[in-house]
Amino acid sequence: MALDSYVGLGRSGLKVSPFCLGAMNFGEDGGFGCSVEESEKILQTYLDLGGNFVDTANFYTNGHSEAILGDFLAARPGHRDRLVLATKFFGNLHLGDPNGGGAGRKAIVGQLEDSLRRLRTDYVDLYWLHNHDRSTPVEETLRTLDDLVTAGKIRYVGFSDTPAWFTAKAHTTALLRGWTQVTALQMEYSLLERTIEGELIPLAQDAGMGMLPWSPLKSGFLSGKYRRDRSAPADARRAAVLGQPTEEQFTVIEALGAVAEETGASPAAVALSWVQNRPGVTATLIGPRTHAHLEANVAALDVRLTPEQTARLDEVSAPALNFPHDLNDRVGTMLKYAGATVDGVPSAVYPPLLASTARY
């Protein structure tokens, strides 16, 4: 597989690279990002390798990330229309302005105009709601986004970090009203964060939404830099913010390291390969801060895990999912078929059920 082995984004006609280049680290505003020069080097290499999907947000590095992308594309005529460019709204960059952020009509239109100015373009291909706005009716948000699609300022709509119930409500509302539907979801997903498997991934699969995992390396915990017998990485500021992995997380990290040794790949490449090949995943977000990080991440596209290796990683990282997931798995088939054989598989007899129905 390569970056130019494009995949469809959900139930849409949009084709994207299997790794999406996240631009959260473009720009040094905030202390964790990289320089303009390094950002442009990462961008150019990603494009040269066949990548076509770049993701940012209005508040990343206080707007500098969008400006770097805009300047880069403006200096290279023809690149913009070949690129799937995504950005997000929700974050308020205007101190003291209650309408500067969120998902209300005035806020969305204002944020989009600011993003288009920084990106130096007249449209974005994918516009993400970055969080759940509890104070705005979902109908207002969806109708505004539909109007912007009609106006040609955005092409597709996505939701990021929204609860499953809210996302399902938005999807159903858009269907019933004939408005632009949610094409993709962007959620945290990795060997150390798998709880979206309970509701959000099944929702995306059922509704035909693409799924883009972010933080597939869990803020570097799965990069190979962390060991039980080793202190935190040298970047003291990041270590102070992120802390150290827990004992349970170290168990997963060690299993990842063992599989990495078997494959001859880095732990980061194995972790990325695991995420990208999970059911329901369309494209995985990578967020390199250096050119070397990008090269190491892209190498994951060549990693092929055996079924046995995948099963080991699945088992050691298995999440505890919210009720009623386990109950549905445990008794759903028994209750449905009550001892019958269906599709060649006999279901178990559920004694309480049989006892309670015997008198009828």
N, C-alpha and C positions, 0 to 999 in steps of 0.2 A: 504494500500500500504506500501511497505517496500523497503529498498535499494536493496534487491535481487529480486524485481519485475522488471526484466530487460525489456528494450524496444529497438527496432531496431533504429539504427542511420541513419535516412534518408532512401534512397533507396539502402541500403547496407545490408550485412549479419552480420554486427557488432552489438553486443548486449551490452547495457550499462545500468548502474543504472539511475534511474530518477533524482537523485541529483549527480552531478559531484563535486568531491572535488577539489576546486581551491587552489593551493599552493602558491599564490602570497604573502601570509604573512609568509611563512616559512623562517626563518632566520631573524636576527636583523640588517643586513646591510641596511641602509636607515632610520632606526629609528621607523618604524611602525609595524614591524613583531614580531614574537615570537621566543623563544629560540629553539634550536635543540631538547631539551627534550620535550617541549610542542608540537612541530611539530610532533615528533614521536608518542606521545600519541594520538594526533588527528588522525594520519594515522592509527594506530593500531585499534582504536575504529571504524573508518570508515570501515576498512576491516572486523572486527569482526561482524559488523552489515550487512554484505553482499555487501557492496559497491565494485565496480570494476573499477571505472572511475576516474582517477586523472589527473589534468591539471596544467601545469606550463608554463614558458616561459624562453628563454635564459637569459633575463636581470632581471628577478625577483630577488630582493635582490642581485643584481650584480652577478648572477650565483649561489648564495648560495642555493636558493630553489632547483635547479636541483641537486646540490651536496648532499643535505639532503636526497632527494628521492633516489638517487643512493646508498648512504651509507646504508639507511634503507633496501632497497631491496637486496643489496649484502649480508647483514647479515642474510637474511631469504631466503635460497634457496627454489626455487619453487614458490615464490610469483610473480616474474616478469612475467612469462608467463600466469598467471591467471589474470593479471591486464591490463586494457586498459590505456596505458600511452601516454599522449599527451603533446607536447611542441610546442613552437612558434619560428619563426625566423622573423627578421626585425631589432630589436634593435642592435645597434653597441656598443660592449664592448671594442673596440680597438681605443682609442683616437688618432685622426689624420690619421686613415686609411680609405680612402673613400670607400674601398671594404669590410670593416668589418661588414657592415649592409646593409639592403635593400633586394631587391628581384632579383638581378642579379645572374647569374650562379655561379660565383666565390664566391659571398657572401653567397648564400644558402648552397653550399657544405661546405664552411668553418664553417659556423654557426652550421650546423648539426654535423660535426665532433666534434666540441667543446661541443655540448650538449650531444652527445653520450658518450664522455669521462666523463663529470660530472655525467651523469645518470648511468654510469657503465653498459651500455647495448650496444648491437650491432644493435638495431633497436628501432624505436618508432612507436606506433600504429597509431597515428594521428598527422600529422604535419601541423600546422596552419601558413598561411601568416598573420602576425599580423597587417598589415596596407597596405594601397594602396601606392605603389611605383610609383610615377608619371613619373620617369625618365627611367623606365625599360619596354620594350615591354612585354605585357602579354604572348606572345608566348614563350619568353625566360624563363620566370618563370615557365610556365606550362610544357614545355619540360624538364626542369631540374627536376621538381618534378616527372614527369613520369619516367625519367631515374632512379631516386632514388627508386621509387616503384619497377621497374624492377630489380634493384640491391638488393632488399630485405632490404634496410635500413629504409624505411618507408612503412606503410601499406595503409594508407588513407590520403587524402588531405582535409584541411579545410581552410576557409577564415574568418578572424576576422576584424571587423571594416572597411570593404570595401564598397564603394558606390554601390548602386543597379545596375547602368548602367555598371560599371566595372565588377561586379560579373556576370551579365547576359552575358556580352561579353566573359568572361573567360569560363563560362559554355558552350556557343555555340561553341567557339573555340575548347575546349577539345572534344566535341561531333564530330565535323567535322574532326578533326585530328586523332581521335581514341586514344587520350591520357587519362590518369587518370582524371576522373571528380571530381568536388568539392563535397564532401560527406556531409559537414555540414558547417553552418555559426555560428559564435559567435558574438553576438551583445548586446549592452546595452538595457535592457528592464525591466520595472517595472511600478508600478502604477504612478510613477512620470516621466517616460520617455517611451512614447508609439509611437513615430513617426515612428518606423520601421514597424508599421502596414500599412503604406501607400504603400510601395513598396517591402521592403525586406522580410517580412513574406509571402506576396503573391508569390514572386519569389521562395522562399524556398519550398512552398507548390507545386507550379507548376512544379518545377525542381526535386522534390524528395530529397531535402536537409534537413538534420536534423537542428533544430534551438536550440542553447544553449544560453539563456539569461545570461549576466553577470551583476553584481551589481543589483540584484533583490530587494535589500533593499535600493537602492540609497545612497550608502556610509553611511548607518546607519540612514538616515532620516526616514525610515519606520520601525525602530526597536522598537519604543515605547519610546525612550529616549527623544524625542523632543516634547515639548508642547508650545503653545503660551504664557502661563503664567509661563514658566520655562526657566531659562537660559540654555546656551549650556551645553552639558555633560562635566564632569570633565576633560577629556583629552584635555587640552588647546591647545596642538600642532595640533591635528587633527581638533579641532574646528577652529583654525586659518586658516588652509588650506581649509577646506570645507565650512566654513561660516555657516550661519543660513538658514533654509528653508524660502522661500518667502511666502507672504500672500496666494497666490494661492495654494502653496504646503501644507501649514498648513490646508487648507480646506480639501484636500485629506487625510492628516494625521489624522484629527479629524474623518472623516468618517470611516477610517480604524480602529481607536480606538473603535468606536461604534460597529462595526461588531465584533471586537475581544471580547468585553464584552459579546455580545450575544452568541458567540460560546464557551466562556470559554478558548480560546486560546490566545497566545500572539499576539500583532500586527505583529511581525516579522513572526510568523507561518502563519498568515492569508495572509500576503503579498506574502509569498513564495508559498502558496497554490494557490493563484490567478494566479500568473505567470505560475506555472507548468501546470495549467489546461487551459491555453489559446490555441486557435486554432493554430496549427503549431509548438508548442513547444515540443521538444523531451526530453531534460534534462536540469535542471537548475543548474547553477554554484553557489555553496556556498563557501565562503572564510573565514572560522572561524579563529580567532586569538587565541582562547582559547578552551579547551576541553568543557567548558560549552557552548560556542557559537555553537559548533558542535551539542551537544545534543539538544539545543533549535531549531536549524535549522531542524534537522531530524524529530522533532516532527510535523513539518508542513505536513509530509506525511499522518498523521492521521486526518488532518483537512478536513471537508466536508462542503463547503459553500452551502447554499440553492440557488436556482435560483434567489430569490428576493435579497439576500445579494450580489450575484455576480453582479446583475443588478445595484444595488446602487453604488458599487465600479466602475463599468464600466462607469456609467453616470458622477460621480463626477470627474473622472480622464480622461474623453474623450479628446483626443488630437486634436489640429488643424493640419491637414495634408496638405501637399503641393498640389498645383494645378497639375493635374486636378482631384484629388480624389473626392472632394465634387461635382464637376460638373458631373462626371461620375455617382455617386450615385443618383444625383438629376434628371438628364434628360436622363440617359442612357436607361432605360426601356421605357420611353415615346417615345423617338426617334426610338427605335428599333421596337416597336409593334404598335405605333400610334393608340391607342384606342382599339386594339384588346384584346380579353381575351385568355390568354395562361396559360396552366397548372392550370386552374381554377381561375386565378388571373387577373382581368381587369386592364389594364394600363390606365393611364390618357391621355386625349387628349392634345396635345401640340399646342395651337392656332397659334403661329408664323409659325410652320411647315405646318399646314393645310392651312393657308392663302397663303403661298408662293408656295404651290403645286397645288392650286385650278385651276389655269389657264392651267395646263397641263392635 
